[in-house]
Amino acid sequence: MGPIEAIEAIKLVKPKIVIPSHYNTFTRIHQEVEVFASMAEREATEVEIHILEPGETLEL
């Protein structure tokens, strides 16, 4: 799933929080996660996007 498909999934599922994962694990799937987050926030205004660094946690 690329960024466009992920945004469509967000619109369908309507989560409150999205944490992008499985990006930039291989050269072939390099993504600009900040660009995705910006696009997602514009397209799905009700969602919070949290970009976590490896090992970082988010308390809900």
mmCIF file of the N, C-alpha and C atoms, coordinates in Angstrom:
data_MODEL
# 
_entry.id   MODEL 
# 
loop_
_atom_site.group_PDB 
_atom_site.id 
_atom_site.type_symbol 
_atom_site.label_atom_id 
_atom_site.label_alt_id 
_atom_site.label_comp_id 
_atom_site.label_asym_id 
_atom_site.label_entity_id 
_atom_site.label_seq_id 
_atom_site.pdbx_PDB_ins_code 
_atom_site.Cartn_x 
_atom_site.Cartn_y 
_atom_site.Cartn_z 
_atom_site.occupancy 
_atom_site.B_iso_or_equiv 
_atom_site.pdbx_formal_charge 
_atom_site.auth_seq_id 
_atom_site.auth_comp_id 
_atom_site.auth_asym_id 
_atom_site.auth_atom_id 
_atom_site.pdbx_PDB_model_num 
ATOM 1   N N  . MET A 1 1  ? 0.846   -1.171 0.000  1.00 0.00 ? 1  MET A N  1 
ATOM 2   C CA . MET A 1 1  ? 0.000   0.000  0.000  1.00 0.00 ? 1  MET A CA 1 
ATOM 3   C C  . MET A 1 1  ? 0.888   1.230  0.000  1.00 0.00 ? 1  MET A C  1 
ATOM 4   N N  . GLY A 1 2  ? 0.669   2.088  -0.944 1.00 0.00 ? 2  GLY A N  1 
ATOM 5   C CA . GLY A 1 2  ? 1.407   3.342  -1.002 1.00 0.00 ? 2  GLY A CA 1 
ATOM 6   C C  . GLY A 1 2  ? 0.659   4.436  -0.261 1.00 0.00 ? 2  GLY A C  1 
ATOM 7   N N  . PRO A 1 3  ? 1.187   5.645  -0.290 1.00 0.00 ? 3  PRO A N  1 
ATOM 8   C CA . PRO A 1 3  ? 0.569   6.742  0.447  1.00 0.00 ? 3  PRO A CA 1 
ATOM 9   C C  . PRO A 1 3  ? -0.859  7.059  0.009  1.00 0.00 ? 3  PRO A C  1 
ATOM 10  N N  . ILE A 1 4  ? -1.126  7.042  -1.281 1.00 0.00 ? 4  ILE A N  1 
ATOM 11  C CA . ILE A 1 4  ? -2.468  7.363  -1.771 1.00 0.00 ? 4  ILE A CA 1 
ATOM 12  C C  . ILE A 1 4  ? -3.465  6.312  -1.298 1.00 0.00 ? 4  ILE A C  1 
ATOM 13  N N  . GLU A 1 5  ? -3.081  5.040  -1.398 1.00 0.00 ? 5  GLU A N  1 
ATOM 14  C CA . GLU A 1 5  ? -3.963  3.969  -0.939 1.00 0.00 ? 5  GLU A CA 1 
ATOM 15  C C  . GLU A 1 5  ? -4.153  4.023  0.577  1.00 0.00 ? 5  GLU A C  1 
ATOM 16  N N  . ALA A 1 6  ? -3.102  4.387  1.288  1.00 0.00 ? 6  ALA A N  1 
ATOM 17  C CA . ALA A 1 6  ? -3.204  4.498  2.745  1.00 0.00 ? 6  ALA A CA 1 
ATOM 18  C C  . ALA A 1 6  ? -4.183  5.607  3.137  1.00 0.00 ? 6  ALA A C  1 
ATOM 19  N N  . ILE A 1 7  ? -4.158  6.709  2.411  1.00 0.00 ? 7  ILE A N  1 
ATOM 20  C CA . ILE A 1 7  ? -5.092  7.799  2.699  1.00 0.00 ? 7  ILE A CA 1 
ATOM 21  C C  . ILE A 1 7  ? -6.523  7.361  2.399  1.00 0.00 ? 7  ILE A C  1 
ATOM 22  N N  . GLU A 1 8  ? -6.722  6.612  1.330  1.00 0.00 ? 8  GLU A N  1 
ATOM 23  C CA . GLU A 1 8  ? -8.054  6.089  1.033  1.00 0.00 ? 8  GLU A CA 1 
ATOM 24  C C  . GLU A 1 8  ? -8.519  5.142  2.146  1.00 0.00 ? 8  GLU A C  1 
ATOM 25  N N  . ALA A 1 9  ? -7.602  4.317  2.662  1.00 0.00 ? 9  ALA A N  1 
ATOM 26  C CA . ALA A 1 9  ? -7.947  3.420  3.767  1.00 0.00 ? 9  ALA A CA 1 
ATOM 27  C C  . ALA A 1 9  ? -8.327  4.219  5.017  1.00 0.00 ? 9  ALA A C  1 
ATOM 28  N N  . ILE A 1 10 ? -7.609  5.292  5.282  1.00 0.00 ? 10 ILE A N  1 
ATOM 29  C CA . ILE A 1 10 ? -7.926  6.150  6.424  1.00 0.00 ? 10 ILE A CA 1 
ATOM 30  C C  . ILE A 1 10 ? -9.344  6.707  6.275  1.00 0.00 ? 10 ILE A C  1 
ATOM 31  N N  . LYS A 1 11 ? -9.686  7.152  5.075  1.00 0.00 ? 11 LYS A N  1 
ATOM 32  C CA . LYS A 1 11 ? -11.023 7.696  4.839  1.00 0.00 ? 11 LYS A CA 1 
ATOM 33  C C  . LYS A 1 11 ? -12.104 6.638  5.051  1.00 0.00 ? 11 LYS A C  1 
ATOM 34  N N  . LEU A 1 12 ? -11.824 5.396  4.661  1.00 0.00 ? 12 LEU A N  1 
ATOM 35  C CA . LEU A 1 12 ? -12.801 4.324  4.816  1.00 0.00 ? 12 LEU A CA 1 
ATOM 36  C C  . LEU A 1 12 ? -12.949 3.874  6.266  1.00 0.00 ? 12 LEU A C  1 
ATOM 37  N N  . VAL A 1 13 ? -11.822 3.701  6.945  1.00 0.00 ? 13 VAL A N  1 
ATOM 38  C CA . VAL A 1 13 ? -11.827 3.157  8.311  1.00 0.00 ? 13 VAL A CA 1 
ATOM 39  C C  . VAL A 1 13 ? -12.154 4.233  9.349  1.00 0.00 ? 13 VAL A C  1 
ATOM 40  N N  . LYS A 1 14 ? -11.729 5.464  9.077  1.00 0.00 ? 14 LYS A N  1 
ATOM 41  C CA . LYS A 1 14 ? -11.971 6.614  9.949  1.00 0.00 ? 14 LYS A CA 1 
ATOM 42  C C  . LYS A 1 14 ? -11.405 6.439  11.368 1.00 0.00 ? 14 LYS A C  1 
ATOM 43  N N  . PRO A 1 15 ? -10.113 6.116  11.472 1.00 0.00 ? 15 PRO A N  1 
ATOM 44  C CA . PRO A 1 15 ? -9.508  6.008  12.804 1.00 0.00 ? 15 PRO A CA 1 
ATOM 45  C C  . PRO A 1 15 ? -9.303  7.396  13.405 1.00 0.00 ? 15 PRO A C  1 
ATOM 46  N N  . LYS A 1 16 ? -9.131  7.455  14.705 1.00 0.00 ? 16 LYS A N  1 
ATOM 47  C CA . LYS A 1 16 ? -8.823  8.722  15.357 1.00 0.00 ? 16 LYS A CA 1 
ATOM 48  C C  . LYS A 1 16 ? -7.340  9.043  15.240 1.00 0.00 ? 16 LYS A C  1 
ATOM 49  N N  . ILE A 1 17 ? -6.513  7.986  15.287 1.00 0.00 ? 17 ILE A N  1 
ATOM 50  C CA . ILE A 1 17 ? -5.050  8.131  15.261 1.00 0.00 ? 17 ILE A CA 1 
ATOM 51  C C  . ILE A 1 17 ? -4.475  7.190  14.209 1.00 0.00 ? 17 ILE A C  1 
ATOM 52  N N  . VAL A 1 18 ? -3.480  7.681  13.471 1.00 0.00 ? 18 VAL A N  1 
ATOM 53  C CA . VAL A 1 18 ? -2.742  6.861  12.508 1.00 0.00 ? 18 VAL A CA 1 
ATOM 54  C C  . VAL A 1 18 ? -1.265  6.960  12.838 1.00 0.00 ? 18 VAL A C  1 
ATOM 55  N N  . ILE A 1 19 ? -0.611  5.812  12.913 1.00 0.00 ? 19 ILE A N  1 
ATOM 56  C CA . ILE A 1 19 ? 0.837   5.755  13.125 1.00 0.00 ? 19 ILE A CA 1 
ATOM 57  C C  . ILE A 1 19 ? 1.439   5.048  11.907 1.00 0.00 ? 19 ILE A C  1 
ATOM 58  N N  . PRO A 1 20 ? 2.058   5.799  11.006 1.00 0.00 ? 20 PRO A N  1 
ATOM 59  C CA . PRO A 1 20 ? 2.658   5.163  9.826  1.00 0.00 ? 20 PRO A CA 1 
ATOM 60  C C  . PRO A 1 20 ? 3.748   4.162  10.245 1.00 0.00 ? 20 PRO A C  1 
ATOM 61  N N  . SER A 1 21 ? 3.772   3.037  9.554  1.00 0.00 ? 21 SER A N  1 
ATOM 62  C CA . SER A 1 21 ? 4.808   2.028  9.828  1.00 0.00 ? 21 SER A CA 1 
ATOM 63  C C  . SER A 1 21 ? 5.155   1.318  8.527  1.00 0.00 ? 21 SER A C  1 
ATOM 64  N N  . HIS A 1 22 ? 6.199   0.545  8.569  1.00 0.00 ? 22 HIS A N  1 
ATOM 65  C CA . HIS A 1 22 ? 6.656   -0.236 7.417  1.00 0.00 ? 22 HIS A CA 1 
ATOM 66  C C  . HIS A 1 22 ? 7.043   0.637  6.227  1.00 0.00 ? 22 HIS A C  1 
ATOM 67  N N  . TYR A 1 23 ? 7.575   1.810  6.478  1.00 0.00 ? 23 TYR A N  1 
ATOM 68  C CA . TYR A 1 23 ? 8.083   2.646  5.401  1.00 0.00 ? 23 TYR A CA 1 
ATOM 69  C C  . TYR A 1 23 ? 9.598   2.760  5.587  1.00 0.00 ? 23 TYR A C  1 
ATOM 70  N N  . ASN A 1 24 ? 10.293  2.882  4.493  1.00 0.00 ? 24 ASN A N  1 
ATOM 71  C CA . ASN A 1 24 ? 11.757  3.026  4.475  1.00 0.00 ? 24 ASN A CA 1 
ATOM 72  C C  . ASN A 1 24 ? 12.500  1.852  5.102  1.00 0.00 ? 24 ASN A C  1 
ATOM 73  N N  . THR A 1 25 ? 11.869  0.681  5.107  1.00 0.00 ? 25 THR A N  1 
ATOM 74  C CA . THR A 1 25 ? 12.572  -0.502 5.606  1.00 0.00 ? 25 THR A CA 1 
ATOM 75  C C  . THR A 1 25 ? 13.470  -1.111 4.523  1.00 0.00 ? 25 THR A C  1 
ATOM 76  N N  . PHE A 1 26 ? 13.164  -0.828 3.257  1.00 0.00 ? 26 PHE A N  1 
ATOM 77  C CA . PHE A 1 26 ? 13.962  -1.265 2.123  1.00 0.00 ? 26 PHE A CA 1 
ATOM 78  C C  . PHE A 1 26 ? 14.045  -0.109 1.136  1.00 0.00 ? 26 PHE A C  1 
ATOM 79  N N  . THR A 1 27 ? 15.095  -0.077 0.351  1.00 0.00 ? 27 THR A N  1 
ATOM 80  C CA . THR A 1 27 ? 15.282  0.985  -0.634 1.00 0.00 ? 27 THR A CA 1 
ATOM 81  C C  . THR A 1 27 ? 14.094  1.090  -1.585 1.00 0.00 ? 27 THR A C  1 
ATOM 82  N N  . ARG A 1 28 ? 13.537  -0.042 -1.982 1.00 0.00 ? 28 ARG A N  1 
ATOM 83  C CA . ARG A 1 28 ? 12.431  -0.042 -2.954 1.00 0.00 ? 28 ARG A CA 1 
ATOM 84  C C  . ARG A 1 28 ? 11.148  0.550  -2.400 1.00 0.00 ? 28 ARG A C  1 
ATOM 85  N N  . ILE A 1 29 ? 11.006  0.634  -1.083 1.00 0.00 ? 29 ILE A N  1 
ATOM 86  C CA . ILE A 1 29 ? 9.774   1.195  -0.523 1.00 0.00 ? 29 ILE A CA 1 
ATOM 87  C C  . ILE A 1 29 ? 10.041  2.498  0.225  1.00 0.00 ? 29 ILE A C  1 
ATOM 88  N N  . HIS A 1 30 ? 11.013  3.257  -0.268 1.00 0.00 ? 30 HIS A N  1 
ATOM 89  C CA . HIS A 1 30 ? 11.330  4.546  0.346  1.00 0.00 ? 30 HIS A CA 1 
ATOM 90  C C  . HIS A 1 30 ? 10.137  5.494  0.201  1.00 0.00 ? 30 HIS A C  1 
ATOM 91  N N  . GLN A 1 31 ? 9.734   6.111  1.283  1.00 0.00 ? 31 GLN A N  1 
ATOM 92  C CA . GLN A 1 31 ? 8.629   7.071  1.293  1.00 0.00 ? 31 GLN A CA 1 
ATOM 93  C C  . GLN A 1 31 ? 9.022   8.276  2.127  1.00 0.00 ? 31 GLN A C  1 
ATOM 94  N N  . GLU A 1 32 ? 8.478   9.405  1.795  1.00 0.00 ? 32 GLU A N  1 
ATOM 95  C CA . GLU A 1 32 ? 8.645   10.619 2.592  1.00 0.00 ? 32 GLU A CA 1 
ATOM 96  C C  . GLU A 1 32 ? 7.477   10.664 3.565  1.00 0.00 ? 32 GLU A C  1 
ATOM 97  N N  . VAL A 1 33 ? 7.684   10.181 4.780  1.00 0.00 ? 33 VAL A N  1 
ATOM 98  C CA . VAL A 1 33 ? 6.587   10.041 5.735  1.00 0.00 ? 33 VAL A CA 1 
ATOM 99  C C  . VAL A 1 33 ? 5.974   11.386 6.102  1.00 0.00 ? 33 VAL A C  1 
ATOM 100 N N  . GLU A 1 34 ? 6.761   12.434 6.118  1.00 0.00 ? 34 GLU A N  1 
ATOM 101 C CA . GLU A 1 34 ? 6.218   13.756 6.433  1.00 0.00 ? 34 GLU A CA 1 
ATOM 102 C C  . GLU A 1 34 ? 5.260   14.237 5.343  1.00 0.00 ? 34 GLU A C  1 
ATOM 103 N N  . VAL A 1 35 ? 5.577   13.913 4.087  1.00 0.00 ? 35 VAL A N  1 
ATOM 104 C CA . VAL A 1 35 ? 4.690   14.270 2.979  1.00 0.00 ? 35 VAL A CA 1 
ATOM 105 C C  . VAL A 1 35 ? 3.383   13.495 3.114  1.00 0.00 ? 35 VAL A C  1 
ATOM 106 N N  . PHE A 1 36 ? 3.473   12.203 3.429  1.00 0.00 ? 36 PHE A N  1 
ATOM 107 C CA . PHE A 1 36 ? 2.265   11.399 3.657  1.00 0.00 ? 36 PHE A CA 1 
ATOM 108 C C  . PHE A 1 36 ? 1.422   12.010 4.766  1.00 0.00 ? 36 PHE A C  1 
ATOM 109 N N  . ALA A 1 37 ? 2.047   12.354 5.884  1.00 0.00 ? 37 ALA A N  1 
ATOM 110 C CA . ALA A 1 37 ? 1.316   12.904 7.027  1.00 0.00 ? 37 ALA A CA 1 
ATOM 111 C C  . ALA A 1 37 ? 0.604   14.196 6.634  1.00 0.00 ? 37 ALA A C  1 
ATOM 112 N N  . SER A 1 38 ? 1.271   15.050 5.906  1.00 0.00 ? 38 SER A N  1 
ATOM 113 C CA . SER A 1 38 ? 0.674   16.307 5.467  1.00 0.00 ? 38 SER A CA 1 
ATOM 114 C C  . SER A 1 38 ? -0.515  16.052 4.551  1.00 0.00 ? 38 SER A C  1 
ATOM 115 N N  . MET A 1 39 ? -0.359  15.146 3.592  1.00 0.00 ? 39 MET A N  1 
ATOM 116 C CA . MET A 1 39 ? -1.452  14.794 2.689  1.00 0.00 ? 39 MET A CA 1 
ATOM 117 C C  . MET A 1 39 ? -2.623  14.203 3.460  1.00 0.00 ? 39 MET A C  1 
ATOM 118 N N  . ALA A 1 40 ? -2.339  13.300 4.370  1.00 0.00 ? 40 ALA A N  1 
ATOM 119 C CA . ALA A 1 40 ? -3.388  12.633 5.136  1.00 0.00 ? 40 ALA A CA 1 
ATOM 120 C C  . ALA A 1 40 ? -4.160  13.636 5.989  1.00 0.00 ? 40 ALA A C  1 
ATOM 121 N N  . GLU A 1 41 ? -3.463  14.556 6.606  1.00 0.00 ? 41 GLU A N  1 
ATOM 122 C CA . GLU A 1 41 ? -4.134  15.548 7.442  1.00 0.00 ? 41 GLU A CA 1 
ATOM 123 C C  . GLU A 1 41 ? -5.021  16.476 6.610  1.00 0.00 ? 41 GLU A C  1 
ATOM 124 N N  . ARG A 1 42 ? -4.625  16.751 5.376  1.00 0.00 ? 42 ARG A N  1 
ATOM 125 C CA . ARG A 1 42 ? -5.465  17.576 4.486  1.00 0.00 ? 42 ARG A CA 1 
ATOM 126 C C  . ARG A 1 42 ? -6.697  16.813 4.013  1.00 0.00 ? 42 ARG A C  1 
ATOM 127 N N  . GLU A 1 43 ? -6.505  15.536 3.709  1.00 0.00 ? 43 GLU A N  1 
ATOM 128 C CA . GLU A 1 43 ? -7.587  14.717 3.142  1.00 0.00 ? 43 GLU A CA 1 
ATOM 129 C C  . GLU A 1 43 ? -8.543  14.160 4.191  1.00 0.00 ? 43 GLU A C  1 
ATOM 130 N N  . ALA A 1 44 ? -8.029  13.851 5.358  1.00 0.00 ? 44 ALA A N  1 
ATOM 131 C CA . ALA A 1 44 ? -8.831  13.254 6.435  1.00 0.00 ? 44 ALA A CA 1 
ATOM 132 C C  . ALA A 1 44 ? -8.647  14.110 7.685  1.00 0.00 ? 44 ALA A C  1 
ATOM 133 N N  . THR A 1 45 ? -9.388  15.181 7.749  1.00 0.00 ? 45 THR A N  1 
ATOM 134 C CA . THR A 1 45 ? -9.149  16.200 8.768  1.00 0.00 ? 45 THR A CA 1 
ATOM 135 C C  . THR A 1 45 ? -9.433  15.741 10.196 1.00 0.00 ? 45 THR A C  1 
ATOM 136 N N  . GLU A 1 46 ? -10.150 14.652 10.373 1.00 0.00 ? 46 GLU A N  1 
ATOM 137 C CA . GLU A 1 46 ? -10.493 14.180 11.721 1.00 0.00 ? 46 GLU A CA 1 
ATOM 138 C C  . GLU A 1 46 ? -9.403  13.304 12.343 1.00 0.00 ? 46 GLU A C  1 
ATOM 139 N N  . VAL A 1 47 ? -8.375  12.964 11.594 1.00 0.00 ? 47 VAL A N  1 
ATOM 140 C CA . VAL A 1 47 ? -7.364  12.017 12.065 1.00 0.00 ? 47 VAL A CA 1 
ATOM 141 C C  . VAL A 1 47 ? -6.122  12.737 12.587 1.00 0.00 ? 47 VAL A C  1 
ATOM 142 N N  . GLU A 1 48 ? -5.512  12.158 13.602 1.00 0.00 ? 48 GLU A N  1 
ATOM 143 C CA . GLU A 1 48 ? -4.217  12.632 14.100 1.00 0.00 ? 48 GLU A CA 1 
ATOM 144 C C  . GLU A 1 48 ? -3.152  11.687 13.567 1.00 0.00 ? 48 GLU A C  1 
ATOM 145 N N  . ILE A 1 49 ? -2.131  12.241 12.946 1.00 0.00 ? 49 ILE A N  1 
ATOM 146 C CA . ILE A 1 49 ? -1.019  11.439 12.436 1.00 0.00 ? 49 ILE A CA 1 
ATOM 147 C C  . ILE A 1 49 ? 0.138   11.582 13.414 1.00 0.00 ? 49 ILE A C  1 
ATOM 148 N N  . HIS A 1 50 ? 0.654   10.451 13.884 1.00 0.00 ? 50 HIS A N  1 
ATOM 149 C CA . HIS A 1 50 ? 1.803   10.452 14.795 1.00 0.00 ? 50 HIS A CA 1 
ATOM 150 C C  . HIS A 1 50 ? 2.936   9.675  14.132 1.00 0.00 ? 50 HIS A C  1 
ATOM 151 N N  . ILE A 1 51 ? 4.021   10.357 13.847 1.00 0.00 ? 51 ILE A N  1 
ATOM 152 C CA . ILE A 1 51 ? 5.204   9.716  13.274 1.00 0.00 ? 51 ILE A CA 1 
ATOM 153 C C  . ILE A 1 51 ? 6.143   9.418  14.431 1.00 0.00 ? 51 ILE A C  1 
ATOM 154 N N  . LEU A 1 52 ? 6.387   8.153  14.669 1.00 0.00 ? 52 LEU A N  1 
ATOM 155 C CA . LEU A 1 52 ? 7.246   7.732  15.773 1.00 0.00 ? 52 LEU A CA 1 
ATOM 156 C C  . LEU A 1 52 ? 8.615   7.321  15.252 1.00 0.00 ? 52 LEU A C  1 
ATOM 157 N N  . GLU A 1 53 ? 9.619   7.633  16.012 1.00 0.00 ? 53 GLU A N  1 
ATOM 158 C CA . GLU A 1 53 ? 10.979  7.162  15.732 1.00 0.00 ? 53 GLU A CA 1 
ATOM 159 C C  . GLU A 1 53 ? 11.102  5.731  16.237 1.00 0.00 ? 53 GLU A C  1 
ATOM 160 N N  . PRO A 1 54 ? 12.040  4.939  15.664 1.00 0.00 ? 54 PRO A N  1 
ATOM 161 C CA . PRO A 1 54 ? 12.225  3.582  16.167 1.00 0.00 ? 54 PRO A CA 1 
ATOM 162 C C  . PRO A 1 54 ? 12.431  3.567  17.686 1.00 0.00 ? 54 PRO A C  1 
ATOM 163 N N  . GLY A 1 55 ? 11.647  2.744  18.362 1.00 0.00 ? 55 GLY A N  1 
ATOM 164 C CA . GLY A 1 55 ? 11.732  2.614  19.815 1.00 0.00 ? 55 GLY A CA 1 
ATOM 165 C C  . GLY A 1 55 ? 10.868  3.602  20.571 1.00 0.00 ? 55 GLY A C  1 
ATOM 166 N N  . GLU A 1 56 ? 10.356  4.612  19.893 1.00 0.00 ? 56 GLU A N  1 
ATOM 167 C CA . GLU A 1 56 ? 9.512   5.606  20.529 1.00 0.00 ? 56 GLU A CA 1 
ATOM 168 C C  . GLU A 1 56 ? 8.123   5.026  20.779 1.00 0.00 ? 56 GLU A C  1 
ATOM 169 N N  . THR A 1 57 ? 7.468   5.479  21.832 1.00 0.00 ? 57 THR A N  1 
ATOM 170 C CA . THR A 1 57 ? 6.129   4.997  22.147 1.00 0.00 ? 57 THR A CA 1 
ATOM 171 C C  . THR A 1 57 ? 5.146   6.178  22.173 1.00 0.00 ? 57 THR A C  1 
ATOM 172 N N  . LEU A 1 58 ? 3.891   5.830  22.120 1.00 0.00 ? 58 LEU A N  1 
ATOM 173 C CA . LEU A 1 58 ? 2.826   6.825  22.185 1.00 0.00 ? 58 LEU A CA 1 
ATOM 174 C C  . LEU A 1 58 ? 1.824   6.316  23.207 1.00 0.00 ? 58 LEU A C  1 
ATOM 175 N N  . GLU A 1 59 ? 1.590   7.103  24.246 1.00 0.00 ? 59 GLU A N  1 
ATOM 176 C CA . GLU A 1 59 ? 0.621   6.707  25.249 1.00 0.00 ? 59 GLU A CA 1 
ATOM 177 C C  . GLU A 1 59 ? -0.738  7.249  24.846 1.00 0.00 ? 59 GLU A C  1 
ATOM 178 N N  . LEU A 1 60 ? -1.710  6.372  24.838 1.00 0.00 ? 60 LEU A N  1 
ATOM 179 C CA . LEU A 1 60 ? -3.067  6.758  24.434 1.00 0.00 ? 60 LEU A CA 1 
ATOM 180 C C  . LEU A 1 60 ? -3.929  7.039  25.643 1.00 0.00 ? 60 LEU A C  1 
# 
